[in-house]
């Protein structure tokens, strides 16, 4: 199954280039019977703002774009930490596989 994503940073309003990327990915997912994921890249803790996140999502809805899954990167730090710790515990072997 095809799974595509659009990953805007909530550091400003959705701009035309981002809307274009979201539209192309959404259309491709729908044409292939796949899934469209909205992944909010809110890891820039200094510049990310909830009001921009809301504006991005509202703008996408206004454009008629819906998503099958929604992730916020900041909510996933624990998952990434687990994977990093696992890789580090495997030592140098990981670099050669």
N, CA, C and O atoms as a CHARMM CRD file, in Angstrom:
* protein
*
  388
    1    1 UNK  N      0.84300  -1.18100   0.00000 PROA 1      0.00000
    2    1 UNK  CA     0.00000   0.00000   0.00000 PROA 1      0.00000
    3    1 UNK  C      0.89000   1.24600   0.00000 PROA 1      0.00000
    4    1 UNK  O      1.90700   1.30300   0.69100 PROA 1      0.00000
    5    2 UNK  N      0.49000   2.22100  -0.77500 PROA 2      0.00000
    6    2 UNK  CA     1.19300   3.50000  -0.84000 PROA 2      0.00000
    7    2 UNK  C      0.85300   4.32000   0.39400 PROA 2      0.00000
    8    2 UNK  O     -0.30700   4.41200   0.79800 PROA 2      0.00000
    9    3 UNK  N      1.88100   4.91500   0.98400 PROA 3      0.00000
   10    3 UNK  CA     1.68500   5.79100   2.13300 PROA 3      0.00000
   11    3 UNK  C      2.58700   7.00000   1.92800 PROA 3      0.00000
   12    3 UNK  O      3.81100   6.87200   1.87400 PROA 3      0.00000
   13    4 UNK  N      1.97400   8.17000   1.81600 PROA 4      0.00000
   14    4 UNK  CA     2.73000   9.40600   1.61000 PROA 4      0.00000
   15    4 UNK  C      2.46400  10.34700   2.76400 PROA 4      0.00000
   16    4 UNK  O      1.51600  10.16400   3.52800 PROA 4      0.00000
   17    5 UNK  N      3.32600  11.37500   2.88200 PROA 5      0.00000
   18    5 UNK  CA     3.13600  12.30600   3.97400 PROA 5      0.00000
   19    5 UNK  C      3.42800  13.72400   3.52200 PROA 5      0.00000
   20    5 UNK  O      4.13400  13.97300   2.54500 PROA 5      0.00000
   21    6 UNK  N      2.85300  14.62900   4.27500 PROA 6      0.00000
   22    6 UNK  CA     3.15200  16.04700   4.15700 PROA 6      0.00000
   23    6 UNK  C      3.58200  16.46900   5.54500 PROA 6      0.00000
   24    6 UNK  O      2.88800  16.19100   6.52400 PROA 6      0.00000
   25    7 UNK  N      4.73400  17.14900   5.64200 PROA 7      0.00000
   26    7 UNK  CA     5.32300  17.42800   6.95300 PROA 7      0.00000
   27    7 UNK  C      5.66400  18.91100   7.10600 PROA 7      0.00000
   28    7 UNK  O      6.83000  19.29300   7.01700 PROA 7      0.00000
   29    8 UNK  N      4.64700  19.74600   7.33500 PROA 8      0.00000
   30    8 UNK  CA     4.92500  21.17600   7.50100 PROA 8      0.00000
   31    8 UNK  C      5.43000  21.50300   8.90600 PROA 8      0.00000
   32    8 UNK  O      5.09900  20.82500   9.87900 PROA 8      0.00000
   33    9 UNK  N      6.23200  22.54900   8.98200 PROA 9      0.00000
   34    9 UNK  CA     6.66800  23.07800  10.27900 PROA 9      0.00000
   35    9 UNK  C      5.71000  24.18400  10.68800 PROA 9      0.00000
   36    9 UNK  O      5.45400  25.08800   9.89200 PROA 9      0.00000
   37   10 UNK  N      5.17900  24.14500  11.89000 PROA 10     0.00000
   38   10 UNK  CA     4.24600  25.18800  12.33000 PROA 10     0.00000
   39   10 UNK  C      4.98700  26.43400  12.82300 PROA 10     0.00000
   40   10 UNK  O      4.80500  26.88700  13.95300 PROA 10     0.00000
   41   11 UNK  N      5.82000  26.96600  11.94100 PROA 11     0.00000
   42   11 UNK  CA     6.58600  28.17200  12.26100 PROA 11     0.00000
   43   11 UNK  C      6.06400  29.36000  11.45800 PROA 11     0.00000
   44   11 UNK  O      6.66200  30.43600  11.47100 PROA 11     0.00000
   45   12 UNK  N      4.95600  29.16200  10.76500 PROA 12     0.00000
   46   12 UNK  CA     4.33200  30.20300   9.96200 PROA 12     0.00000
   47   12 UNK  C      3.10500  29.62200   9.28300 PROA 12     0.00000
   48   12 UNK  O      2.79200  28.44100   9.43500 PROA 12     0.00000
   49   13 UNK  N      2.42200  30.46200   8.53700 PROA 13     0.00000
   50   13 UNK  CA     1.22700  30.02700   7.83000 PROA 13     0.00000
   51   13 UNK  C      1.57500  29.08600   6.68200 PROA 13     0.00000
   52   13 UNK  O      2.70100  29.09500   6.18300 PROA 13     0.00000
   53   14 UNK  N      0.61100  28.28000   6.26900 PROA 14     0.00000
   54   14 UNK  CA     0.78800  27.42500   5.10400 PROA 14     0.00000
   55   14 UNK  C      0.96300  28.31800   3.88400 PROA 14     0.00000
   56   14 UNK  O      0.14600  29.20600   3.64100 PROA 14     0.00000
   57   15 UNK  N      2.02400  28.08800   3.11500 PROA 15     0.00000
   58   15 UNK  CA     2.25900  28.90100   1.92100 PROA 15     0.00000
   59   15 UNK  C      1.91600  28.08800   0.67300 PROA 15     0.00000
   60   15 UNK  O      1.65100  26.88900   0.75900 PROA 15     0.00000
   61   16 UNK  N      1.92300  28.74100  -0.47100 PROA 16     0.00000
   62   16 UNK  CA     1.47400  28.11000  -1.70500 PROA 16     0.00000
   63   16 UNK  C      2.31100  26.88400  -2.06500 PROA 16     0.00000
   64   16 UNK  O      1.77400  25.89900  -2.57200 PROA 16     0.00000
   65   17 UNK  N      3.61400  26.93200  -1.81000 PROA 17     0.00000
   66   17 UNK  CA     4.46400  25.77800  -2.10200 PROA 17     0.00000
   67   17 UNK  C      4.11900  24.57800  -1.24300 PROA 17     0.00000
   68   17 UNK  O      4.11100  23.44400  -1.72200 PROA 17     0.00000
   69   18 UNK  N      3.83400  24.82600   0.01900 PROA 18     0.00000
   70   18 UNK  CA     3.42000  23.74000   0.90500 PROA 18     0.00000
   71   18 UNK  C      2.06800  23.18200   0.51000 PROA 18     0.00000
   72   18 UNK  O      1.86000  21.96900   0.53400 PROA 18     0.00000
   73   19 UNK  N      1.14700  24.06500   0.14700 PROA 19     0.00000
   74   19 UNK  CA    -0.18200  23.62300  -0.29000 PROA 19     0.00000
   75   19 UNK  C     -0.06500  22.76000  -1.54500 PROA 19     0.00000
   76   19 UNK  O     -0.75500  21.74900  -1.67700 PROA 19     0.00000
   77   20 UNK  N      0.80200  23.15900  -2.45800 PROA 20     0.00000
   78   20 UNK  CA     1.02600  22.39500  -3.69200 PROA 20     0.00000
   79   20 UNK  C      1.56000  21.00000  -3.36700 PROA 20     0.00000
   80   20 UNK  O      1.06600  20.00800  -3.90400 PROA 20     0.00000
   81   21 UNK  N      2.55700  20.91800  -2.50000 PROA 21     0.00000
   82   21 UNK  CA     3.12100  19.62900  -2.11800 PROA 21     0.00000
   83   21 UNK  C      2.07000  18.74500  -1.46300 PROA 21     0.00000
   84   21 UNK  O      1.95600  17.56100  -1.77900 PROA 21     0.00000
   85   22 UNK  N      1.29900  19.33400  -0.54400 PROA 22     0.00000
   86   22 UNK  CA     0.23900  18.57500   0.13300 PROA 22     0.00000
   87   22 UNK  C     -0.77800  18.06000  -0.88400 PROA 22     0.00000
   88   22 UNK  O     -1.19500  16.90300  -0.81700 PROA 22     0.00000
   89   23 UNK  N     -1.17500  18.91600  -1.82100 PROA 23     0.00000
   90   23 UNK  CA    -2.16200  18.51900  -2.83300 PROA 23     0.00000
   91   23 UNK  C     -1.64100  17.37300  -3.68900 PROA 23     0.00000
   92   23 UNK  O     -2.35700  16.39600  -3.90800 PROA 23     0.00000
   93   24 UNK  N     -0.41300  17.47300  -4.17700 PROA 24     0.00000
   94   24 UNK  CA     0.14400  16.40900  -5.01500 PROA 24     0.00000
   95   24 UNK  C      0.23400  15.09300  -4.24900 PROA 24     0.00000
   96   24 UNK  O     -0.12500  14.04200  -4.77900 PROA 24     0.00000
   97   25 UNK  N      0.70500  15.14200  -3.01700 PROA 25     0.00000
   98   25 UNK  CA     0.80700  13.92100  -2.21900 PROA 25     0.00000
   99   25 UNK  C     -0.56500  13.33400  -1.91800 PROA 25     0.00000
  100   25 UNK  O     -0.75700  12.12000  -1.98700 PROA 25     0.00000
  101   26 UNK  N     -1.51100  14.19300  -1.58700 PROA 26     0.00000
  102   26 UNK  CA    -2.88100  13.74300  -1.29100 PROA 26     0.00000
  103   26 UNK  C     -3.49800  13.08300  -2.52400 PROA 26     0.00000
  104   26 UNK  O     -4.10400  12.01600  -2.42900 PROA 26     0.00000
  105   27 UNK  N     -3.33700  13.73600  -3.69400 PROA 27     0.00000
  106   27 UNK  CA    -3.91400  13.18700  -4.93100 PROA 27     0.00000
  107   27 UNK  C     -3.27800  11.84200  -5.28000 PROA 27     0.00000
  108   27 UNK  O     -3.97100  10.91500  -5.69800 PROA 27     0.00000
  109   28 UNK  N     -1.97100  11.73800  -5.11100 PROA 28     0.00000
  110   28 UNK  CA    -1.29600  10.47900  -5.40900 PROA 28     0.00000
  111   28 UNK  C     -1.79300   9.36500  -4.48700 PROA 28     0.00000
  112   28 UNK  O     -2.09300   8.26200  -4.94400 PROA 28     0.00000
  113   29 UNK  N     -1.87700   9.65900  -3.19100 PROA 29     0.00000
  114   29 UNK  CA    -2.36200   8.65900  -2.23500 PROA 29     0.00000
  115   29 UNK  C     -3.76600   8.20400  -2.59900 PROA 29     0.00000
  116   29 UNK  O     -4.05100   7.00600  -2.61500 PROA 29     0.00000
  117   30 UNK  N     -4.63100   9.14300  -2.88700 PROA 30     0.00000
  118   30 UNK  CA    -6.01400   8.78800  -3.21200 PROA 30     0.00000
  119   30 UNK  C     -6.10100   8.00300  -4.51800 PROA 30     0.00000
  120   30 UNK  O     -6.87800   7.05300  -4.61700 PROA 30     0.00000
  121   31 UNK  N     -5.31300   8.38800  -5.51800 PROA 31     0.00000
  122   31 UNK  CA    -5.33600   7.69100  -6.81100 PROA 31     0.00000
  123   31 UNK  C     -4.84000   6.25500  -6.68700 PROA 31     0.00000
  124   31 UNK  O     -5.26500   5.37900  -7.43900 PROA 31     0.00000
  125   32 UNK  N     -3.93700   6.01800  -5.73500 PROA 32     0.00000
  126   32 UNK  CA    -3.35800   4.68900  -5.53700 PROA 32     0.00000
  127   32 UNK  C     -4.08600   3.86900  -4.47500 PROA 32     0.00000
  128   32 UNK  O     -3.69600   2.73600  -4.19100 PROA 32     0.00000
  129   33 UNK  N     -5.13500   4.43000  -3.89000 PROA 33     0.00000
  130   33 UNK  CA    -5.83900   3.72900  -2.82100 PROA 33     0.00000
  131   33 UNK  C     -5.01200   3.65500  -1.55200 PROA 33     0.00000
  132   33 UNK  O     -5.18300   2.74900  -0.73600 PROA 33     0.00000
  133   34 UNK  N     -4.11100   4.62000  -1.39500 PROA 34     0.00000
  134   34 UNK  CA    -3.19900   4.61200  -0.25500 PROA 34     0.00000
  135   34 UNK  C     -3.61300   5.55700   0.85100 PROA 34     0.00000
  136   34 UNK  O     -4.77300   5.95800   0.94300 PROA 34     0.00000
  137   35 UNK  N     -2.66400   5.90300   1.67900 PROA 35     0.00000
  138   35 UNK  CA    -2.91300   6.75500   2.83200 PROA 35     0.00000
  139   35 UNK  C     -2.09000   8.03400   2.74900 PROA 35     0.00000
  140   35 UNK  O     -0.97400   8.05300   2.23100 PROA 35     0.00000
  141   36 UNK  N     -2.68000   9.09700   3.27700 PROA 36     0.00000
  142   36 UNK  CA    -2.03600  10.40200   3.34400 PROA 36     0.00000
  143   36 UNK  C     -1.83700  10.75000   4.81200 PROA 36     0.00000
  144   36 UNK  O     -2.79500  10.80600   5.58400 PROA 36     0.00000
  145   37 UNK  N     -0.58800  10.98300   5.18900 PROA 37     0.00000
  146   37 UNK  CA    -0.23500  11.26700   6.57900 PROA 37     0.00000
  147   37 UNK  C      0.14700  12.73600   6.71300 PROA 37     0.00000
  148   37 UNK  O      0.93700  13.25700   5.92600 PROA 37     0.00000
  149   38 UNK  N     -0.41400  13.39100   7.70700 PROA 38     0.00000
  150   38 UNK  CA     0.00400  14.74400   8.07000 PROA 38     0.00000
  151   38 UNK  C      0.90900  14.61000   9.28000 PROA 38     0.00000
  152   38 UNK  O      0.48600  14.16400  10.34700 PROA 38     0.00000
  153   39 UNK  N      2.17400  15.00700   9.09600 PROA 39     0.00000
  154   39 UNK  CA     3.16200  14.91200  10.17000 PROA 39     0.00000
  155   39 UNK  C      3.64500  16.32200  10.49500 PROA 39     0.00000
  156   39 UNK  O      4.39400  16.92200   9.72400 PROA 39     0.00000
  157   40 UNK  N      3.22000  16.83400  11.62000 PROA 40     0.00000
  158   40 UNK  CA     3.58600  18.18700  12.03600 PROA 40     0.00000
  159   40 UNK  C      5.01100  18.17600  12.58200 PROA 40     0.00000
  160   40 UNK  O      5.30000  17.51600  13.58000 PROA 40     0.00000
  161   41 UNK  N      5.89000  18.91100  11.91900 PROA 41     0.00000
  162   41 UNK  CA     7.30700  18.97600  12.28700 PROA 41     0.00000
  163   41 UNK  C      7.52300  20.08100  13.32000 PROA 41     0.00000
  164   41 UNK  O      8.07900  21.13400  13.00900 PROA 41     0.00000
  165   42 UNK  N      7.08400  19.83200  14.53400 PROA 42     0.00000
  166   42 UNK  CA     7.13400  20.84800  15.59100 PROA 42     0.00000
  167   42 UNK  C      8.34800  20.69000  16.49500 PROA 42     0.00000
  168   42 UNK  O      8.27600  20.96700  17.69200 PROA 42     0.00000
  169   43 UNK  N      9.45300  20.24900  15.92800 PROA 43     0.00000
  170   43 UNK  CA    10.65200  20.02500  16.74300 PROA 43     0.00000
  171   43 UNK  C     11.46800  21.29700  16.95600 PROA 43     0.00000
  172   43 UNK  O     12.36600  21.30900  17.79800 PROA 43     0.00000
  173   44 UNK  N     11.18200  22.35200  16.22500 PROA 44     0.00000
  174   44 UNK  CA    11.81600  23.65500  16.46300 PROA 44     0.00000
  175   44 UNK  C     11.01800  24.31900  17.58300 PROA 44     0.00000
  176   44 UNK  O     10.10400  25.10600  17.33600 PROA 44     0.00000
  177   45 UNK  N     11.38200  23.98600  18.80500 PROA 45     0.00000
  178   45 UNK  CA    10.58500  24.39400  19.95700 PROA 45     0.00000
  179   45 UNK  C     10.53300  25.90500  20.14500 PROA 45     0.00000
  180   45 UNK  O      9.58500  26.41500  20.74200 PROA 45     0.00000
  181   46 UNK  N     11.51700  26.62000  19.65800 PROA 46     0.00000
  182   46 UNK  CA    11.52800  28.07800  19.80900 PROA 46     0.00000
  183   46 UNK  C     10.56500  28.77100  18.85000 PROA 46     0.00000
  184   46 UNK  O      9.93300  29.76300  19.21200 PROA 46     0.00000
  185   47 UNK  N     10.44900  28.24900  17.62400 PROA 47     0.00000
  186   47 UNK  CA     9.63700  28.94700  16.61600 PROA 47     0.00000
  187   47 UNK  C      8.27300  28.32100  16.36000 PROA 47     0.00000
  188   47 UNK  O      7.39100  28.99100  15.82200 PROA 47     0.00000
  189   48 UNK  N      8.07100  27.07100  16.72300 PROA 48     0.00000
  190   48 UNK  CA     6.78000  26.40900  16.49200 PROA 48     0.00000
  191   48 UNK  C      5.71200  27.01900  17.38400 PROA 48     0.00000
  192   48 UNK  O      5.94800  27.29500  18.56000 PROA 48     0.00000
  193   49 UNK  N      4.54600  27.22200  16.81200 PROA 49     0.00000
  194   49 UNK  CA     3.43300  27.82900  17.54000 PROA 49     0.00000
  195   49 UNK  C      2.14200  27.05500  17.28000 PROA 49     0.00000
  196   49 UNK  O      1.86900  26.66500  16.14500 PROA 49     0.00000
  197   50 UNK  N      1.35100  26.83200  18.32600 PROA 50     0.00000
  198   50 UNK  CA     0.07600  26.13500  18.15800 PROA 50     0.00000
  199   50 UNK  C     -0.86300  26.84600  17.17700 PROA 50     0.00000
  200   50 UNK  O     -1.60700  26.18800  16.45000 PROA 50     0.00000
  201   51 UNK  N     -0.83400  28.16700  17.15200 PROA 51     0.00000
  202   51 UNK  CA    -1.72500  28.89100  16.23400 PROA 51     0.00000
  203   51 UNK  C     -1.35100  28.63400  14.76900 PROA 51     0.00000
  204   51 UNK  O     -2.22500  28.63100  13.90100 PROA 51     0.00000
  205   52 UNK  N     -0.06600  28.42000  14.49000 PROA 52     0.00000
  206   52 UNK  CA     0.33800  28.09100  13.11900 PROA 52     0.00000
  207   52 UNK  C     -0.06900  26.66200  12.77000 PROA 52     0.00000
  208   52 UNK  O     -0.47900  26.38300  11.64300 PROA 52     0.00000
  209   53 UNK  N      0.04700  25.76700  13.73700 PROA 53     0.00000
  210   53 UNK  CA    -0.40000  24.39000  13.52400 PROA 53     0.00000
  211   53 UNK  C     -1.88800  24.36700  13.18000 PROA 53     0.00000
  212   53 UNK  O     -2.30700  23.68700  12.24300 PROA 53     0.00000
  213   54 UNK  N     -2.67600  25.11100  13.94100 PROA 54     0.00000
  214   54 UNK  CA    -4.11400  25.19200  13.67600 PROA 54     0.00000
  215   54 UNK  C     -4.38600  25.79900  12.30600 PROA 54     0.00000
  216   54 UNK  O     -5.25100  25.32100  11.57300 PROA 54     0.00000
  217   55 UNK  N     -3.65300  26.84700  11.96000 PROA 55     0.00000
  218   55 UNK  CA    -3.86000  27.50300  10.66900 PROA 55     0.00000
  219   55 UNK  C     -3.53100  26.55800   9.51900 PROA 55     0.00000
  220   55 UNK  O     -4.25200  26.52700   8.52200 PROA 55     0.00000
  221   56 UNK  N     -2.45900  25.79200   9.64400 PROA 56     0.00000
  222   56 UNK  CA    -2.08300  24.83300   8.60200 PROA 56     0.00000
  223   56 UNK  C     -3.19200  23.80100   8.41700 PROA 56     0.00000
  224   56 UNK  O     -3.59800  23.51600   7.29000 PROA 56     0.00000
  225   57 UNK  N     -3.67600  23.24900   9.51100 PROA 57     0.00000
  226   57 UNK  CA    -4.72500  22.23400   9.42900 PROA 57     0.00000
  227   57 UNK  C     -6.02300  22.82700   8.88200 PROA 57     0.00000
  228   57 UNK  O     -6.68600  22.20200   8.05500 PROA 57     0.00000
  229   58 UNK  N     -6.38700  24.01700   9.33300 PROA 58     0.00000
  230   58 UNK  CA    -7.59000  24.68200   8.81400 PROA 58     0.00000
  231   58 UNK  C     -7.46500  24.97400   7.32500 PROA 58     0.00000
  232   58 UNK  O     -8.42500  24.80300   6.57400 PROA 58     0.00000
  233   59 UNK  N     -6.28800  25.41400   6.89600 PROA 59     0.00000
  234   59 UNK  CA    -6.06800  25.70700   5.47400 PROA 59     0.00000
  235   59 UNK  C     -6.18300  24.44600   4.63100 PROA 59     0.00000
  236   59 UNK  O     -6.75700  24.47200   3.54300 PROA 59     0.00000
  237   60 UNK  N     -5.64000  23.34500   5.13000 PROA 60     0.00000
  238   60 UNK  CA    -5.73500  22.08500   4.38800 PROA 60     0.00000
  239   60 UNK  C     -7.18600  21.63100   4.27200 PROA 60     0.00000
  240   60 UNK  O     -7.61500  21.15300   3.22200 PROA 60     0.00000
  241   61 UNK  N     -7.93300  21.78500   5.35800 PROA 61     0.00000
  242   61 UNK  CA    -9.35800  21.42600   5.30400 PROA 61     0.00000
  243   61 UNK  C    -10.09000  22.31800   4.30400 PROA 61     0.00000
  244   61 UNK  O    -10.93300  21.84000   3.54500 PROA 61     0.00000
  245   62 UNK  N     -9.77200  23.61000   4.30100 PROA 62     0.00000
  246   62 UNK  CA   -10.39100  24.55600   3.37300 PROA 62     0.00000
  247   62 UNK  C    -10.11200  24.15100   1.92600 PROA 62     0.00000
  248   62 UNK  O    -10.95500  24.32800   1.04600 PROA 62     0.00000
  249   63 UNK  N     -8.91400  23.60400   1.69500 PROA 63     0.00000
  250   63 UNK  CA    -8.55000  23.13900   0.35600 PROA 63     0.00000
  251   63 UNK  C     -9.18900  21.79400   0.01100 PROA 63     0.00000
  252   63 UNK  O     -9.06200  21.31600  -1.11600 PROA 63     0.00000
  253   64 UNK  N     -9.86900  21.19000   0.97300 PROA 64     0.00000
  254   64 UNK  CA   -10.52200  19.90200   0.74200 PROA 64     0.00000
  255   64 UNK  C     -9.61900  18.71100   0.98000 PROA 64     0.00000
  256   64 UNK  O     -9.93500  17.59900   0.55800 PROA 64     0.00000
  257   65 UNK  N     -8.50100  18.92900   1.65000 PROA 65     0.00000
  258   65 UNK  CA    -7.55000  17.85100   1.91100 PROA 65     0.00000
  259   65 UNK  C     -7.78000  17.26900   3.30000 PROA 65     0.00000
  260   65 UNK  O     -7.83800  17.99300   4.29400 PROA 65     0.00000
  261   66 UNK  N     -7.90700  15.97400   3.34700 PROA 66     0.00000
  262   66 UNK  CA    -8.05900  15.27300   4.62900 PROA 66     0.00000
  263   66 UNK  C     -6.89900  14.30300   4.76900 PROA 66     0.00000
  264   66 UNK  O     -6.25500  13.95400   3.78000 PROA 66     0.00000
  265   67 UNK  N     -6.63200  13.87200   5.98300 PROA 67     0.00000
  266   67 UNK  CA    -5.52100  12.96700   6.23400 PROA 67     0.00000
  267   67 UNK  C     -6.02700  11.74300   6.94800 PROA 67     0.00000
  268   67 UNK  O     -7.03000  11.77800   7.66100 PROA 67     0.00000
  269   68 UNK  N     -5.29900  10.64400   6.73700 PROA 68     0.00000
  270   68 UNK  CA    -5.65600   9.36900   7.34900 PROA 68     0.00000
  271   68 UNK  C     -4.97700   9.18300   8.70000 PROA 68     0.00000
  272   68 UNK  O     -5.49200   8.48300   9.57300 PROA 68     0.00000
  273   69 UNK  N     -3.82400   9.80900   8.86600 PROA 69     0.00000
  274   69 UNK  CA    -3.08700   9.75400  10.12600 PROA 69     0.00000
  275   69 UNK  C     -2.50600  11.12700  10.40500 PROA 69     0.00000
  276   69 UNK  O     -2.17700  11.87900   9.48800 PROA 69     0.00000
  277   70 UNK  N     -2.38700  11.43800  11.68200 PROA 70     0.00000
  278   70 UNK  CA    -1.80500  12.70800  12.10300 PROA 70     0.00000
  279   70 UNK  C     -0.78000  12.42400  13.18600 PROA 70     0.00000
  280   70 UNK  O     -1.07200  11.75100  14.17400 PROA 70     0.00000
  281   71 UNK  N      0.43000  12.94700  12.98800 PROA 71     0.00000
  282   71 UNK  CA     1.49000  12.81400  13.97600 PROA 71     0.00000
  283   71 UNK  C      2.08900  14.17900  14.26400 PROA 71     0.00000
  284   71 UNK  O      2.19200  15.03300  13.38300 PROA 71     0.00000
  285   72 UNK  N      2.47700  14.36200  15.50100 PROA 72     0.00000
  286   72 UNK  CA     3.28400  15.52100  15.88800 PROA 72     0.00000
  287   72 UNK  C      4.63300  14.96200  16.30300 PROA 72     0.00000
  288   72 UNK  O      4.71900  14.11700  17.19400 PROA 72     0.00000
  289   73 UNK  N      5.67800  15.43600  15.65500 PROA 73     0.00000
  290   73 UNK  CA     7.00000  14.90800  15.93300 PROA 73     0.00000
  291   73 UNK  C      7.36900  15.02400  17.41000 PROA 73     0.00000
  292   73 UNK  O      8.00600  14.12200  17.95600 PROA 73     0.00000
  293   74 UNK  N      6.98300  16.11200  18.06200 PROA 74     0.00000
  294   74 UNK  CA     7.33900  16.28400  19.47500 PROA 74     0.00000
  295   74 UNK  C      6.71100  15.20500  20.36000 PROA 74     0.00000
  296   74 UNK  O      7.24300  14.89700  21.42700 PROA 74     0.00000
  297   75 UNK  N      5.58600  14.62900  19.93000 PROA 75     0.00000
  298   75 UNK  CA     4.95100  13.55600  20.69000 PROA 75     0.00000
  299   75 UNK  C      5.69200  12.23000  20.53400 PROA 75     0.00000
  300   75 UNK  O      5.43200  11.27800  21.27000 PROA 75     0.00000
  301   76 UNK  N      6.61100  12.17000  19.57900 PROA 76     0.00000
  302   76 UNK  CA     7.27500  10.91500  19.24300 PROA 76     0.00000
  303   76 UNK  C      8.73300  10.86000  19.72500 PROA 76     0.00000
  304   76 UNK  O      9.45200   9.91200  19.40900 PROA 76     0.00000
  305   77 UNK  N      9.16600  11.86800  20.48300 PROA 77     0.00000
  306   77 UNK  CA    10.54900  11.88800  20.96900 PROA 77     0.00000
  307   77 UNK  C     10.90400  10.60000  21.71300 PROA 77     0.00000
  308   77 UNK  O     12.00900  10.08300  21.55100 PROA 77     0.00000
  309   78 UNK  N      9.99600  10.08400  22.51100 PROA 78     0.00000
  310   78 UNK  CA    10.25700   8.85500  23.26500 PROA 78     0.00000
  311   78 UNK  C     10.53000   7.66800  22.35200 PROA 78     0.00000
  312   78 UNK  O     11.41200   6.85600  22.63000 PROA 78     0.00000
  313   79 UNK  N      9.77200   7.56500  21.26100 PROA 79     0.00000
  314   79 UNK  CA     9.97400   6.47800  20.29500 PROA 79     0.00000
  315   79 UNK  C     11.36800   6.57200  19.68900 PROA 79     0.00000
  316   79 UNK  O     12.08100   5.57400  19.58900 PROA 79     0.00000
  317   80 UNK  N     11.75300   7.79400  19.28300 PROA 80     0.00000
  318   80 UNK  CA    13.06200   7.98500  18.66800 PROA 80     0.00000
  319   80 UNK  C     14.17700   7.70300  19.67100 PROA 80     0.00000
  320   80 UNK  O     15.20300   7.12100  19.31600 PROA 80     0.00000
  321   81 UNK  N     13.98200   8.10700  20.90000 PROA 81     0.00000
  322   81 UNK  CA    14.98300   7.87100  21.93700 PROA 81     0.00000
  323   81 UNK  C     15.21600   6.36800  22.11800 PROA 81     0.00000
  324   81 UNK  O     16.35600   5.92500  22.25200 PROA 81     0.00000
  325   82 UNK  N     14.13400   5.58900  22.12100 PROA 82     0.00000
  326   82 UNK  CA    14.26200   4.13300  22.25600 PROA 82     0.00000
  327   82 UNK  C     15.09200   3.54500  21.12000 PROA 82     0.00000
  328   82 UNK  O     15.95300   2.69400  21.34700 PROA 82     0.00000
  329   83 UNK  N     14.83300   3.99600  19.90900 PROA 83     0.00000
  330   83 UNK  CA    15.57000   3.47500  18.75200 PROA 83     0.00000
  331   83 UNK  C     17.04300   3.88900  18.79600 PROA 83     0.00000
  332   83 UNK  O     17.92100   3.09000  18.47000 PROA 83     0.00000
  333   84 UNK  N     17.31200   5.11500  19.19100 PROA 84     0.00000
  334   84 UNK  CA    18.70300   5.57300  19.30500 PROA 84     0.00000
  335   84 UNK  C     19.43300   4.75400  20.35400 PROA 84     0.00000
  336   84 UNK  O     20.56400   4.32200  20.13300 PROA 84     0.00000
  337   85 UNK  N     18.79500   4.53900  21.48800 PROA 85     0.00000
  338   85 UNK  CA    19.43900   3.76500  22.54800 PROA 85     0.00000
  339   85 UNK  C     19.71200   2.33400  22.09300 PROA 85     0.00000
  340   85 UNK  O     20.76000   1.76900  22.40800 PROA 85     0.00000
  341   86 UNK  N     18.77600   1.75100  21.35600 PROA 86     0.00000
  342   86 UNK  CA    18.97200   0.39400  20.83600 PROA 86     0.00000
  343   86 UNK  C     20.14900   0.36400  19.86300 PROA 86     0.00000
  344   86 UNK  O     20.99200  -0.53000  19.93300 PROA 86     0.00000
  345   87 UNK  N     20.20600   1.33500  18.96300 PROA 87     0.00000
  346   87 UNK  CA    21.30900   1.38500  18.01000 PROA 87     0.00000
  347   87 UNK  C     22.65100   1.60000  18.70400 PROA 87     0.00000
  348   87 UNK  O     23.64800   0.97200  18.34700 PROA 87     0.00000
  349   88 UNK  N     22.67100   2.48300  19.68900 PROA 88     0.00000
  350   88 UNK  CA    23.91500   2.73700  20.41300 PROA 88     0.00000
  351   88 UNK  C     24.37100   1.49900  21.18100 PROA 88     0.00000
  352   88 UNK  O     25.56900   1.23100  21.27900 PROA 88     0.00000
  353   89 UNK  N     23.42200   0.75300  21.72100 PROA 89     0.00000
  354   89 UNK  CA    23.78400  -0.43900  22.47700 PROA 89     0.00000
  355   89 UNK  C     24.35400  -1.53600  21.57500 PROA 89     0.00000
  356   89 UNK  O     25.03300  -2.44200  22.05800 PROA 89     0.00000
  357   90 UNK  N     24.08600  -1.46400  20.28400 PROA 90     0.00000
  358   90 UNK  CA    24.61300  -2.44700  19.33800 PROA 90     0.00000
  359   90 UNK  C     26.04300  -2.11600  18.92700 PROA 90     0.00000
  360   90 UNK  O     26.71100  -2.93300  18.29400 PROA 90     0.00000
  361   91 UNK  N     26.50400  -0.95600  19.27200 PROA 91     0.00000
  362   91 UNK  CA    27.88900  -0.57800  19.01200 PROA 91     0.00000
  363   91 UNK  C     28.19300  -0.35100  17.54800 PROA 91     0.00000
  364   91 UNK  O     27.31500   0.00000  16.76000 PROA 91     0.00000
  365   92 UNK  N     29.46200  -0.55700  17.19100 PROA 92     0.00000
  366   92 UNK  CA    29.95100  -0.25300  15.85800 PROA 92     0.00000
  367   92 UNK  C     29.37000  -1.15500  14.77700 PROA 92     0.00000
  368   92 UNK  O     29.41500  -0.80900  13.59700 PROA 92     0.00000
  369   93 UNK  N     28.82200  -2.31100  15.16500 PROA 93     0.00000
  370   93 UNK  CA    28.25900  -3.22500  14.17600 PROA 93     0.00000
  371   93 UNK  C     27.21800  -2.55900  13.29300 PROA 93     0.00000
  372   93 UNK  O     27.11700  -2.86700  12.10600 PROA 93     0.00000
  373   94 UNK  N     26.44700  -1.65100  13.86600 PROA 94     0.00000
  374   94 UNK  CA    25.35400  -1.00200  13.14300 PROA 94     0.00000
  375   94 UNK  C     25.88400  -0.24500  11.92800 PROA 94     0.00000
  376   94 UNK  O     25.25100  -0.26500  10.87300 PROA 94     0.00000
  377   95 UNK  N     27.00700   0.40600  12.05200 PROA 95     0.00000
  378   95 UNK  CA    27.55600   1.20100  10.95200 PROA 95     0.00000
  379   95 UNK  C     27.95400   0.33900   9.77100 PROA 95     0.00000
  380   95 UNK  O     28.04400   0.84700   8.65400 PROA 95     0.00000
  381   96 UNK  N     28.19200  -0.93500   9.97500 PROA 96     0.00000
  382   96 UNK  CA    28.68000  -1.80700   8.90200 PROA 96     0.00000
  383   96 UNK  C     27.60700  -2.71900   8.32400 PROA 96     0.00000
  384   96 UNK  O     27.91100  -3.52500   7.44400 PROA 96     0.00000
  385   97 UNK  N     26.39400  -2.62600   8.77400 PROA 97     0.00000
  386   97 UNK  CA    25.33600  -3.51900   8.26400 PROA 97     0.00000
  387   97 UNK  C     24.57800  -2.84600   7.15200 PROA 97     0.00000
  388   97 UNK  O     23.65000  -3.43300   6.59400 PROA 97     0.00000
